[in-house]
Amino acid sequence: MWISREASPQFYRPIKFRVIKKLDWTTYDGWVWIEGYQLNDKGDAVARRALFVLIEGLRKL
């Protein structure tokens, strides 16, 4: 996934992210917690993270 400011204001620098799963945590309508790996430019995982993002702001790579 390509995660940028469209998904959350915290991503002023977009990141590449490999989603492992959607977490079943209660959130606001249209928002979701996802878990996965932040990727570097080569596509290698560099950090495991849980992110709170707007579903409509997520983009597939």
N, C-alpha and C positions, 0 to 999 in steps of 0.2 A: 504494500500500500504506500501511497505518497501522502504524507500527513503534513499539512501546512496550516496557516492561519484560518483557512476555511473550516478546519476541523476543531481548532481551539486557539485562542489568542496566545497561548504560551509557545506556540510553534512559529515564532517570527522567522526562524531559520527552518525550512522544511526538512523532514527526515524521511528516509526509507524505512519501512517497518514490515516485518513478517509476522502476521497474526497467527497465534497458536489457537486461541479460543476467545469467545465472548464470555465475559464473566456475568453471572446472574445476580448482580448487585442492583438494588433499587436506585434509580436515578430519575432525572427529569425527562419528560417526553422528548424524544428525538436524540437523546444523549445515551452513551453506552460506555461501559468499561471494557477494554480489550487488553489481552495479555499477549506478549510476543517478544520479538527481538528487533532492536534497532540495528540497521545494516550500514556498513560503510560503502564507499563508492564501488568496491569490487563485489558487493553482495554478501560479504562475510558478516556474521553476527558479532557485534561488539558489546552489546549490553541487553540484558533481559529487563523488560519494563512492563508496567501496567499503566495504561493511558485512559483518561477520561476525555472522550471526543464526541463531536456532533456527527451523527451518522451521515448526514447529507454532505459533509465536508470531506469525507474519505474518498480517495481516488486510487483506482487500480493502476499499477505500473505496467 
